Amino acid sequence: MQSLTNRADKMAQIYQKNENIAGVLLAGSVSRGWDDSHSDIELHILWKKPPRDRDRLQPIEKVNGEIIDFHPYEE
């Protein structure tokens, strides 16, 4: 099974293909190396301009990820 750190890196690479991405930050337990079997991947995506929901959801779908919660975009 692929580690959460490797999965997060793969996700960041997918997001960064979008020209409207200014940066991707890894947060939470995975960023600190404290992840365990109950951990999730927490990415903070910095956008150059407001994204469409599709821009936000497509990378998750590409890696067969599971969306636990989906909040509206916040400027």
C-alpha positions in Angstrom: 0.0 0.0 0.0 1.3 3.5 -0.9 2.1 5.7 2.0 0.0 8.8 2.7 3.0 11.0 2.1 3.5 9.5 -1.4 -0.2 9.8 -2.1 -0.1 13.5 -1.0 2.9 14.1 -3.3 1.0 12.5 -6.2 -2.0 14.7 -5.5 0.1 17.8 -5.4 1.6 17.0 -8.8 -1.8 16.6 -10.3 -3.0 19.9 -8.8 0.1 21.7 -10.0 -0.8 20.9 -13.6 -3.6 23.4 -13.3 -2.3 26.8 -14.4 -4.5 28.5 -11.8 -2.6 26.9 -8.9 -0.2 29.2 -7.0 0.9 26.5 -4.5 0.0 23.3 -2.7 0.7 22.9 1.0 0.6 19.6 3.0 -0.9 20.0 6.5 -2.0 17.9 9.4 -0.5 14.7 10.7 1.0 13.6 7.4 3.0 16.8 7.1 4.5 16.1 10.5 5.2 12.4 10.0 2.6 11.6 12.7 0.1 9.8 10.4 -1.4 6.5 11.3 -4.1 4.2 10.1 -6.8 6.8 11.0 -5.1 9.7 9.2 -6.2 11.5 6.1 -4.4 13.8 3.6 -5.0 17.5 4.2 -3.9 19.7 1.3 -4.2 23.4 1.2 -4.5 24.6 -2.4 -3.7 28.3 -3.1 -5.4 29.5 -6.2 -4.5 32.4 -8.5 -8.2 32.9 -9.3 -11.4 31.3 -7.9 -11.6 27.7 -9.1 -14.6 25.8 -10.4 -15.7 22.8 -8.3 -14.5 20.6 -11.2 -11.0 22.0 -10.7 -11.1 21.1 -7.1 -12.7 17.6 -7.5 -10.9 16.2 -10.6 -7.5 15.5 -8.9 -9.2 13.6 -6.1 -11.1 11.5 -8.7 -7.9 10.8 -10.7 -6.4 9.0 -7.7 -9.7 7.3 -6.7 -9.7 9.3 -3.5 -12.6 9.6 -1.1 -14.1 12.9 -0.3 -15.0 13.1 3.4 -16.2 16.7 3.3 -16.4 19.3 0.6 -16.6 22.9 1.6 -17.4 25.8 -0.8 -14.4 27.7 -2.1 -13.4 30.6 0.3 -11.6 33.6 -1.1 
